[in-house]
Amino acid sequence: MGQMIEGRWDCSSCGKKMIQGRYKHCPGCGKGRGADVKFYVADPNDVVAADVPEKGPDWLCEYCGAYAPDSAKFCTNCGAQRGDKTYFDVQQEQEEKAAQEAASHPERTSEPVRRRSPILPLILLAALAAFIIFQLIPRNADARVTAKSWMRQVAVESYVWVDDSGWALPQGAVLTESRREIRDYERVLDHYETRSRQVPEQYISGYSTEYQDMGNGYFQSVQIPQYATRYRTEYYDEAVYRNEPIYDTRYYYQIQRWIYNRTLTASGEESNPYWPEETLQADTERAGERDEQYAIQCEAEKNTYTIRLPLMEWQTYNVGDKVNLELSSGGTVRRVSHAE
């Protein structure tokens, strides 16, 4: 326990200051200390030599509004029976009332805050939105089909001998060479090395003194430890690893595989496309992937557009047909349809 220090209080009736905490009534006007009293420490050296007779906080008389000592069953000012509200209850109520008043009446600054006009940002936002909408809205153009084209391709694969290698010899391969090679690496502990690091730790660097209001005109000093951080060097062993190679047999061989050889192409402008003639060598060549492209060429607004279409849709158009083009703001064709 810390030292007991005598506090002070001010009389709200006559204005007398620095009244010692031992006095229950103002020495100037005789008024008892009431709900508007708040104790404070004026001199930390006002240590009380003897034990404080009153340990608990004063209580507030609900009849006359004066404080009475904790040991009194009746008010020492008017004789009324003891109430339930203590000095700390009164202080809490006053703090809550002050907080509510501060929230309902915020302080006004000497200069009004200048607010930026919202009109200009709204104008810029509207202009940006209009530009985006203009970019997204398509436009229509009348056009005429001036040409049709198509192209069909077939990839040809050849069954040939190729060089390859691996960790196993596949069926049908002809081995040409085998040798021991590194297949992978294994992480192996090699040794330990001593390292150091700085480890933070907290320690008490000193004490500060605070005064705890007892609510009866006295305060009790309390020593509050102050903490700081310092660093100490810590040593530890760190494992060091090495990569140990793992050897295995690698096989080098020749094997027959289907490999891309060439592309057969057929193209034209007629309306009946066909696949290119497949002249393949028996057992050594085969047809692979197929690809087909169909397009119509249209003229509109002195511009020429080439439009790729699926076969079924491409077949519905003929040279000279009138069509409608849906163009993006950038001038690309988004959709083509027959003109009504």
MORA-V362570 format. One record per backbone hydrogen bond with DSSP energy under -0.5 kcal/mol. CO is the residue of the C=O (numbers start at 1). NH is the residue of the N-H. Records with the same first field share a line. If there is no record, write none. Layout:
BEGIN
CO = NH ; NH
END
This chain:
BEGIN
3 = 5 ; 221
4 = 48
5 = 219
7 = 21
8 = 40
9 = 19
10 = 12
11 = 15
16 = 11
19 = 9
20 = 23
24 = 33
26 = 30
31 = 26
33 = 67
34 = 37
40 = 8 ; 42
43 = 46
45 = 47
46 = 6
47 = 49
53 = 55
58 = 87
59 = 68
61 = 65
65 = 35
66 = 61
68 = 59
69 = 72
73 = 82
75 = 79
80 = 75
84 = 86
85 = 60
86 = 90
87 = 91
88 = 92
89 = 93
90 = 94
91 = 95
92 = 96
93 = 97
94 = 98
95 = 99
96 = 100
97 = 101
98 = 102
99 = 103
100 = 104
101 = 105
113 = 115
117 = 121
118 = 122
119 = 123
120 = 124
121 = 125
122 = 126
123 = 127
124 = 128
125 = 129
126 = 130
127 = 131
128 = 132
129 = 133
130 = 134
131 = 135
132 = 136
133 = 137
135 = 329
136 = 138
139 = 327
141 = 325
143 = 323
144 = 299
145 = 320
147 = 297
149 = 295
150 = 268
151 = 293
152 = 266
153 = 291
154 = 264
155 = 288
156 = 261 ; 262
157 = 286
158 = 160 ; 259
160 = 257
162 = 255
164 = 253
166 = 251
168 = 170
170 = 173
173 = 175
174 = 254
177 = 252
179 = 250
181 = 183 ; 248
184 = 246
186 = 188 ; 244
188 = 242
191 = 240
193 = 238
195 = 236
197 = 199 ; 234
198 = 200
199 = 232
201 = 230
203 = 205 ; 228
206 = 226
208 = 210 ; 224
210 = 212 ; 222
211 = 213
212 = 220
215 = 58
217 = 7
218 = 214
219 = 5
220 = 212
222 = 210 ; 224
223 = 225
224 = 208
226 = 205 ; 206
228 = 203
230 = 201
232 = 199
234 = 197
236 = 195 ; 238
238 = 193
240 = 190 ; 191
242 = 188 ; 244
243 = 245
244 = 186
245 = 247
246 = 183 ; 184
248 = 181 ; 250
250 = 179
251 = 166
252 = 176 ; 177
253 = 164
254 = 174
255 = 162
257 = 160 ; 259
259 = 158
262 = 156
264 = 154
266 = 152
268 = 150
271 = 273
277 = 279
278 = 280
281 = 284 ; 285
284 = 159
286 = 157
289 = 155
291 = 153
293 = 151
294 = 309
295 = 149
296 = 307
297 = 146 ; 147
298 = 305
299 = 144
300 = 303
303 = 300
305 = 298 ; 307
306 = 308
307 = 296
310 = 314
311 = 315
313 = 316
314 = 317
318 = 321
321 = 145
322 = 339
323 = 143
324 = 337
325 = 141 ; 327
326 = 334 ; 335
327 = 139
328 = 331
332 = 328
335 = 326
337 = 324
END
